[in-house]
Amino acid sequence: MTNILLSALLLIASVGASAQNTSKNFKDLEEALKSPDKVETLTLSDQNLTSFPVEILRFKNLKYLDLSNNSIASLPDNVALLSNLFYLDLSGNKLISLPPDFTKLKFLHNLYISYQAPINLDDDLRILSALPLLKVLEIKSPTTDQLPPSIGLLKNLQYLELSNNQIELLPKEFASLSNLQILYINNDQKFDLKRNIEVLSQLPKLSELHLEGDHFSQLPAEIKKLQSLEYLYLKDNNLEELPAEITQLKELKYIDISNNRMPHIMLDHYRETLAPTVKVMFH
């Protein structure tokens, strides 16, 4: 497990443990409203919510909020009242935009968003760029086919998930994400890896790349340019072989090529040529 996720999970776990010990962990809004000052973690996932419950704004000490898998389209303008928020999960919702006051959530570290169709993704990314501690970001938007240049403003990001989108090309400004270590671009059948290698190769800390379910039939030889890569995930594609240049990734420790179209003889070949320095996952 990567250091970014491990540290985030440890912090979340410590919050959860503390919450359990002091009755601060809630999964029922009505119960939480009985002791609003004690609420630090609140989980309201899969509740068929069609709007953001404004009562949540009473929880001034809230650090962890999970509203995933609902049908929320917007956040309240005064969402900044949740000034201690560290973790916010809005995945599986139907957002269209972020309110301007979102910039005041200065302690926000983890953010997961699902858009139905963003009104102006450029504006939202500029809002997120004002969050100094934002390290983990997930953006899912099935209607999005390109990222605006403002993505490059999120210079503190260490983890970025852009799965389940329709992005073909990353803007050149993407190369400004100098702290990015982990990138997910899964289930994006329009993503053109060969044309994006030049941008990806300019990310000095990119150590983990997920390209699963993208229906690649070929891995370009230019993959050798991703010299900082340690972990490469290519599961659920249509690959029949790997380019010889894969051996030029000197930092590579792990590669997942399971559920592709590679004959067993090729799998045996990679086991011999990449081992023992690289672990190859076949199944």
C-alpha positions as a LaTeX table, in Angstrom:
\begin{tabular}{lrrr}
\hline
Residue & $x$ (\AA) & $y$ (\AA) & $z$ (\AA) \\
\hline
Met1 & 0.00 & 0.00 & 0.00 \\
Thr2 & 1.36 & 3.40 & $-0.95$ \\
Asn3 & 2.48 & 5.88 & 1.70 \\
Ile4 & $-0.16$ & 8.44 & 0.68 \\
Leu5 & $-3.08$ & 6.09 & 1.13 \\
Leu6 & $-1.59$ & 4.48 & 4.19 \\
Ser7 & $-1.13$ & 7.79 & 5.99 \\
Ala8 & $-4.63$ & 8.92 & 5.04 \\
Leu9 & $-6.16$ & 5.63 & 6.16 \\
Leu10 & $-4.25$ & 5.69 & 9.42 \\
Leu11 & $-5.49$ & 9.20 & 10.14 \\
Ile12 & $-9.05$ & 8.24 & 9.25 \\
Ala13 & $-8.77$ & 5.12 & 11.38 \\
Ser14 & $-7.48$ & 7.14 & 14.33 \\
Val15 & $-10.37$ & 9.54 & 13.96 \\
Gly16 & $-12.75$ & 6.60 & 13.81 \\
Ala17 & $-11.21$ & 4.93 & 16.87 \\
Ser18 & $-11.39$ & 8.16 & 18.82 \\
Ala19 & $-14.95$ & 8.60 & 17.66 \\
Gln20 & $-15.97$ & 5.17 & 18.84 \\
Asn21 & $-14.42$ & 5.76 & 22.23 \\
Thr22 & $-16.18$ & 9.06 & 22.76 \\
Ser23 & $-19.45$ & 8.45 & 20.87 \\
Lys24 & $-18.48$ & 10.81 & 18.02 \\
Asn25 & $-19.02$ & 8.42 & 15.14 \\
Phe26 & $-22.53$ & 8.63 & 13.68 \\
Lys27 & $-24.43$ & 6.87 & 10.92 \\
Asp28 & $-27.82$ & 8.40 & 11.64 \\
Leu29 & $-28.50$ & 12.10 & 11.14 \\
Glu30 & $-31.27$ & 12.34 & 13.71 \\
Glu31 & $-29.08$ & 10.70 & 16.34 \\
Ala32 & $-26.19$ & 13.01 & 15.49 \\
Leu33 & $-28.39$ & 16.09 & 15.87 \\
Lys34 & $-28.93$ & 15.21 & 19.54 \\
Ser35 & $-25.25$ & 16.00 & 20.23 \\
Pro36 & $-24.08$ & 18.26 & 17.38 \\
Asp37 & $-20.87$ & 19.36 & 19.10 \\
Lys38 & $-19.73$ & 15.77 & 19.53 \\
Val39 & $-20.04$ & 14.79 & 15.87 \\
Glu40 & $-16.64$ & 14.25 & 14.24 \\
Thr41 & $-17.47$ & 11.51 & 11.75 \\
Leu42 & $-20.75$ & 11.13 & 9.88 \\
Thr43 & $-21.57$ & 8.41 & 7.33 \\
Leu44 & $-24.74$ & 8.85 & 5.31 \\
Ser45 & $-23.92$ & 6.79 & 2.25 \\
Asp46 & $-26.65$ & 5.00 & 0.27 \\
Gln47 & $-29.46$ & 6.98 & 1.91 \\
Asn48 & $-31.35$ & 8.01 & $-1.26$ \\
Leu49 & $-30.60$ & 11.65 & $-0.49$ \\
Thr50 & $-31.59$ & 14.05 & $-3.26$ \\
Ser51 & $-30.13$ & 17.14 & $-1.59$ \\
Phe52 & $-27.42$ & 17.99 & 0.91 \\
Pro53 & $-28.94$ & 17.83 & 4.43 \\
Val54 & $-28.38$ & 21.39 & 5.67 \\
Glu55 & $-28.58$ & 20.14 & 9.26 \\
Ile56 & $-25.04$ & 18.83 & 8.76 \\
Leu57 & $-23.81$ & 22.42 & 8.88 \\
Arg58 & $-24.48$ & 22.38 & 12.63 \\
Phe59 & $-21.63$ & 19.92 & 13.17 \\
Lys60 & $-18.79$ & 22.43 & 13.65 \\
Asn61 & $-16.31$ & 19.73 & 14.68 \\
Leu62 & $-17.02$ & 17.44 & 11.76 \\
Lys63 & $-13.84$ & 16.00 & 10.24 \\
Tyr64 & $-15.05$ & 13.04 & 8.18 \\
Leu65 & $-18.20$ & 13.17 & 6.02 \\
Asp66 & $-19.32$ & 10.35 & 3.73 \\
Leu67 & $-22.30$ & 11.14 & 1.49 \\
Ser68 & $-21.40$ & 8.67 & $-1.23$ \\
Asn69 & $-23.93$ & 6.94 & $-3.48$ \\
Asn70 & $-26.78$ & 9.39 & $-3.19$ \\
Ser71 & $-28.31$ & 11.80 & $-5.72$ \\
Ile72 & $-27.00$ & 15.13 & $-4.43$ \\
Ala73 & $-26.66$ & 17.77 & $-7.17$ \\
Ser74 & $-25.32$ & 20.74 & $-5.21$ \\
Leu75 & $-23.71$ & 21.82 & $-1.96$ \\
Pro76 & $-24.95$ & 24.70 & 0.22 \\
Asp77 & $-23.33$ & 28.09 & $-0.32$ \\
Asn78 & $-22.25$ & 28.20 & 3.33 \\
Val79 & $-20.53$ & 24.80 & 3.25 \\
Ala80 & $-17.48$ & 26.59 & 4.72 \\
Leu81 & $-19.18$ & 26.32 & 8.13 \\
Leu82 & $-17.65$ & 22.84 & 8.15 \\
Ser83 & $-14.26$ & 24.44 & 8.69 \\
Asn84 & $-12.65$ & 21.36 & 10.27 \\
Leu85 & $-13.52$ & 18.98 & 7.45 \\
Phe86 & $-10.61$ & 16.70 & 6.52 \\
Tyr87 & $-12.32$ & 14.02 & 4.41 \\
Leu88 & $-15.33$ & 14.49 & 2.11 \\
Asp89 & $-16.77$ & 11.69 & $-0.03$ \\
Leu90 & $-19.31$ & 12.82 & $-2.62$ \\
Ser91 & $-18.69$ & 9.96 & $-5.04$ \\
Gly92 & $-21.71$ & 8.36 & $-6.65$ \\
Asn93 & $-23.69$ & 11.62 & $-6.62$ \\
Lys94 & $-24.87$ & 14.01 & $-9.35$ \\
Leu95 & $-23.00$ & 17.23 & $-8.69$ \\
Ile96 & $-22.97$ & 20.04 & $-11.22$ \\
Ser97 & $-20.71$ & 22.57 & $-9.48$ \\
Leu98 & $-18.92$ & 23.58 & $-6.28$ \\
Pro99 & $-19.92$ & 26.74 & $-4.37$ \\
Pro100 & $-17.30$ & 29.54 & $-4.18$ \\
Asp101 & $-17.08$ & 29.20 & $-0.38$ \\
Phe102 & $-15.61$ & 25.73 & $-0.87$ \\
Thr103 & $-12.25$ & 27.52 & $-0.98$ \\
Lys104 & $-12.53$ & 28.06 & 2.79 \\
Leu105 & $-12.30$ & 24.36 & 3.65 \\
Lys106 & $-8.62$ & 24.85 & 4.41 \\
Phe107 & $-8.13$ & 21.52 & 6.23 \\
Leu108 & $-9.60$ & 19.36 & 3.45 \\
His109 & $-7.18$ & 16.58 & 2.54 \\
Asn110 & $-9.30$ & 13.93 & 0.74 \\
Leu111 & $-12.06$ & 14.78 & $-1.75$ \\
Tyr112 & $-14.08$ & 12.40 & $-3.93$ \\
Ile113 & $-16.54$ & 13.89 & $-6.44$ \\
Ser114 & $-18.95$ & 12.46 & $-8.99$ \\
Tyr115 & $-20.48$ & 14.88 & $-11.46$ \\
Gln116 & $-23.60$ & 14.37 & $-13.48$ \\
Ala117 & $-22.38$ & 17.07 & $-15.86$ \\
Pro118 & $-20.18$ & 19.87 & $-14.49$ \\
Ile119 & $-21.34$ & 23.38 & $-15.37$ \\
Asn120 & $-17.78$ & 24.68 & $-15.45$ \\
Leu121 & $-15.04$ & 22.27 & $-14.46$ \\
Asp122 & $-12.46$ & 25.01 & $-14.94$ \\
Asp123 & $-14.06$ & 27.10 & $-12.18$ \\
Asp124 & $-14.28$ & 24.10 & $-9.86$ \\
Leu125 & $-10.61$ & 23.20 & $-10.34$ \\
Arg126 & $-9.63$ & 26.80 & $-9.57$ \\
Ile127 & $-11.67$ & 26.54 & $-6.37$ \\
Leu128 & $-9.88$ & 23.33 & $-5.42$ \\
Ser129 & $-6.50$ & 24.90 & $-6.13$ \\
Ala130 & $-7.12$ & 27.23 & $-3.18$ \\
Leu131 & $-7.11$ & 24.29 & $-0.73$ \\
Pro132 & $-3.54$ & 24.11 & 0.62 \\
Leu133 & $-3.82$ & 20.62 & 2.16 \\
Leu134 & $-5.70$ & 18.85 & $-0.65$ \\
Lys135 & $-3.59$ & 15.80 & $-1.46$ \\
Val136 & $-6.13$ & 13.17 & $-2.60$ \\
Leu137 & $-8.67$ & 13.92 & $-5.32$ \\
Glu138 & $-11.07$ & 11.76 & $-7.31$ \\
Ile139 & $-13.13$ & 13.23 & $-10.14$ \\
Lys140 & $-15.63$ & 11.09 & $-12.02$ \\
Ser141 & $-17.69$ & 12.66 & $-14.78$ \\
Pro142 & $-18.95$ & 10.44 & $-17.63$ \\
Thr143 & $-19.62$ & 13.51 & $-19.82$ \\
Thr144 & $-16.13$ & 14.99 & $-19.46$ \\
Asp145 & $-13.91$ & 14.47 & $-22.51$ \\
Gln146 & $-11.18$ & 16.95 & $-21.63$ \\
Leu147 & $-9.59$ & 18.56 & $-18.61$ \\
Pro148 & $-9.18$ & 22.33 & $-18.52$ \\
Pro149 & $-5.66$ & 23.78 & $-18.13$ \\
Ser150 & $-6.53$ & 24.75 & $-14.55$ \\
Ile151 & $-5.85$ & 21.15 & $-13.51$ \\
Gly152 & $-2.22$ & 22.22 & $-13.41$ \\
Leu153 & $-2.95$ & 24.59 & $-10.51$ \\
Leu154 & $-3.43$ & 21.70 & $-8.07$ \\
Lys155 & 0.28 & 21.47 & $-7.41$ \\
Asn156 & $-0.06$ & 19.80 & $-3.99$ \\
Leu157 & $-1.91$ & 16.75 & $-5.30$ \\
Gln158 & $-0.25$ & 13.44 & $-4.58$ \\
Tyr159 & $-3.10$ & 11.14 & $-5.62$ \\
Leu160 & $-5.47$ & 11.76 & $-8.54$ \\
Glu161 & $-8.19$ & 9.47 & $-9.86$ \\
Leu162 & $-9.76$ & 10.30 & $-13.24$ \\
Ser163 & $-11.42$ & 6.95 & $-13.86$ \\
Asn164 & $-14.78$ & 6.48 & $-15.61$ \\
Asn165 & $-14.39$ & 9.58 & $-17.75$ \\
Gln166 & $-13.96$ & 10.06 & $-21.52$ \\
Ile167 & $-10.68$ & 11.95 & $-21.53$ \\
Glu168 & $-8.59$ & 11.44 & $-24.66$ \\
Leu169 & $-5.75$ & 13.90 & $-24.10$ \\
Leu170 & $-4.32$ & 15.52 & $-20.99$ \\
Pro171 & $-3.55$ & 19.24 & $-21.28$ \\
Lys172 & 0.12 & 20.24 & $-21.25$ \\
Glu173 & $-0.52$ & 21.96 & $-17.91$ \\
Phe174 & $-1.00$ & 18.51 & $-16.38$ \\
Ala175 & 2.79 & 18.32 & $-16.26$ \\
Ser176 & 2.73 & 20.99 & $-13.52$ \\
Leu177 & 1.49 & 18.41 & $-10.99$ \\
Ser178 & 5.01 & 18.07 & $-9.66$ \\
Asn179 & 3.98 & 16.22 & $-6.48$ \\
Leu180 & 1.69 & 13.68 & $-8.14$ \\
Gln181 & 2.66 & 10.13 & $-7.20$ \\
Ile182 & $-0.43$ & 8.04 & $-8.00$ \\
Leu183 & $-2.64$ & 8.40 & $-11.08$ \\
Tyr184 & $-5.75$ & 6.39 & $-11.98$ \\
Ile185 & $-7.19$ & 6.57 & $-15.49$ \\
Asn186 & $-9.30$ & 3.40 & $-15.47$ \\
Asn187 & $-12.28$ & 2.54 & $-17.65$ \\
Asp188 & $-11.57$ & 5.33 & $-20.13$ \\
Gln189 & $-11.68$ & 3.80 & $-23.59$ \\
Lys190 & $-10.83$ & 7.11 & $-25.28$ \\
Phe191 & $-7.56$ & 7.66 & $-23.43$ \\
Asp192 & $-4.67$ & 7.77 & $-25.91$ \\
Leu193 & $-1.66$ & 6.59 & $-23.94$ \\
Lys194 & 0.89 & 7.14 & $-26.70$ \\
Arg195 & $-0.08$ & 10.78 & $-27.18$ \\
Asn196 & $-0.12$ & 11.38 & $-23.42$ \\
Ile197 & 3.27 & 9.87 & $-22.62$ \\
Glu198 & 5.08 & 13.16 & $-23.16$ \\
Val199 & 2.98 & 14.89 & $-20.49$ \\
Leu200 & 3.13 & 11.95 & $-18.09$ \\
Ser201 & 6.91 & 11.71 & $-18.46$ \\
Gln202 & 7.24 & 15.24 & $-17.03$ \\
Leu203 & 5.76 & 14.19 & $-13.68$ \\
Pro204 & 8.91 & 13.72 & $-11.59$ \\
Lys205 & 7.28 & 11.73 & $-8.79$ \\
Leu206 & 4.82 & 9.57 & $-10.71$ \\
Ser207 & 5.44 & 6.13 & $-9.23$ \\
Glu208 & 2.08 & 4.36 & $-9.66$ \\
Leu209 & $-0.04$ & 4.38 & $-12.83$ \\
His210 & $-3.39$ & 2.62 & $-13.24$ \\
Leu211 & $-4.63$ & 2.04 & $-16.80$ \\
Glu212 & $-7.12$ & $-0.76$ & $-16.17$ \\
Gly213 & $-10.15$ & $-1.45$ & $-18.34$ \\
Asp214 & $-9.08$ & 1.04 & $-21.05$ \\
His215 & $-9.24$ & $-1.56$ & $-23.85$ \\
Phe216 & $-5.63$ & $-1.00$ & $-24.92$ \\
Ser217 & $-4.54$ & $-3.42$ & $-27.61$ \\
Gln218 & $-0.96$ & $-2.17$ & $-27.56$ \\
Leu219 & 1.39 & $-0.57$ & $-25.05$ \\
Pro220 & 3.54 & 2.02 & $-26.84$ \\
Ala221 & 7.32 & 1.75 & $-26.80$ \\
Glu222 & 7.34 & 5.28 & $-25.39$ \\
Ile223 & 6.35 & 3.79 & $-22.04$ \\
Lys224 & 10.10 & 3.73 & $-21.39$ \\
Lys225 & 9.95 & 7.49 & $-20.79$ \\
Leu226 & 8.09 & 7.01 & $-17.49$ \\
Gln227 & 11.34 & 6.51 & $-15.63$ \\
Ser228 & 9.93 & 7.10 & $-12.13$ \\
Leu229 & 7.32 & 4.31 & $-12.43$ \\
Glu230 & 7.41 & 1.62 & $-9.76$ \\
Tyr231 & 3.90 & 0.16 & $-10.13$ \\
Leu232 & 2.04 & $-0.26$ & $-13.43$ \\
Tyr233 & $-1.49$ & $-1.68$ & $-13.58$ \\
Leu234 & $-2.74$ & $-2.86$ & $-17.00$ \\
Lys235 & $-5.46$ & $-5.28$ & $-15.94$ \\
Asp236 & $-8.56$ & $-5.82$ & $-18.11$ \\
Asn237 & $-7.16$ & $-4.63$ & $-21.43$ \\
Asn238 & $-6.63$ & $-6.36$ & $-24.80$ \\
Leu239 & $-2.84$ & $-6.60$ & $-24.75$ \\
Glu240 & $-1.22$ & $-9.53$ & $-26.55$ \\
Glu241 & 2.32 & $-8.56$ & $-25.60$ \\
Leu242 & 4.45 & $-5.95$ & $-23.88$ \\
Pro243 & 7.01 & $-3.85$ & $-25.73$ \\
Ala244 & 10.65 & $-4.76$ & $-25.21$ \\
Glu245 & 11.16 & $-1.25$ & $-23.85$ \\
Ile246 & 9.34 & $-2.24$ & $-20.65$ \\
Thr247 & 12.70 & $-3.51$ & $-19.38$ \\
Gln248 & 14.04 & 0.06 & $-19.53$ \\
Leu249 & 11.83 & 1.10 & $-16.61$ \\
Lys250 & 14.63 & 0.76 & $-14.08$ \\
Glu251 & 12.47 & 1.62 & $-11.04$ \\
Leu252 & 9.67 & $-0.81$ & $-11.92$ \\
Lys253 & 8.81 & $-3.21$ & $-9.09$ \\
Tyr254 & 5.34 & $-4.49$ & $-9.99$ \\
Ile255 & 3.24 & $-4.87$ & $-13.13$ \\
Asp256 & $-0.27$ & $-6.27$ & $-13.37$ \\
Ile257 & $-1.12$ & $-7.69$ & $-16.82$ \\
Ser258 & $-3.90$ & $-10.01$ & $-15.71$ \\
Asn259 & $-7.00$ & $-10.51$ & $-17.83$ \\
Asn260 & $-5.44$ & $-9.55$ & $-21.15$ \\
Arg261 & $-4.97$ & $-11.61$ & $-24.32$ \\
Met262 & $-1.40$ & $-12.75$ & $-23.77$ \\
Pro263 & $-0.63$ & $-16.39$ & $-24.58$ \\
His264 & 0.92 & $-18.44$ & $-21.82$ \\
Ile265 & 4.24 & $-18.57$ & $-23.63$ \\
Met266 & 4.48 & $-14.78$ & $-23.40$ \\
Leu267 & 3.60 & $-14.83$ & $-19.72$ \\
Asp268 & 6.41 & $-17.32$ & $-19.12$ \\
His269 & 8.75 & $-15.07$ & $-21.10$ \\
Tyr270 & 7.93 & $-12.03$ & $-18.95$ \\
Arg271 & 8.33 & $-14.05$ & $-15.81$ \\
Glu272 & 11.87 & $-14.89$ & $-16.89$ \\
Thr273 & 12.93 & $-11.53$ & $-18.31$ \\
Leu274 & 11.47 & $-9.27$ & $-15.61$ \\
Ala275 & 12.09 & $-11.42$ & $-12.54$ \\
Pro276 & 13.44 & $-11.19$ & $-9.90$ \\
Thr277 & 13.40 & $-7.38$ & $-9.72$ \\
Val278 & 9.82 & $-7.01$ & $-11.02$ \\
Lys279 & 6.80 & $-8.88$ & $-9.70$ \\
Val280 & 4.42 & $-9.72$ & $-12.54$ \\
Met281 & 0.76 & $-10.36$ & $-11.75$ \\
Phe282 & $-0.92$ & $-12.68$ & $-14.28$ \\
His283 & $-4.21$ & $-13.56$ & $-12.59$ \\
\hline
\end{tabular}
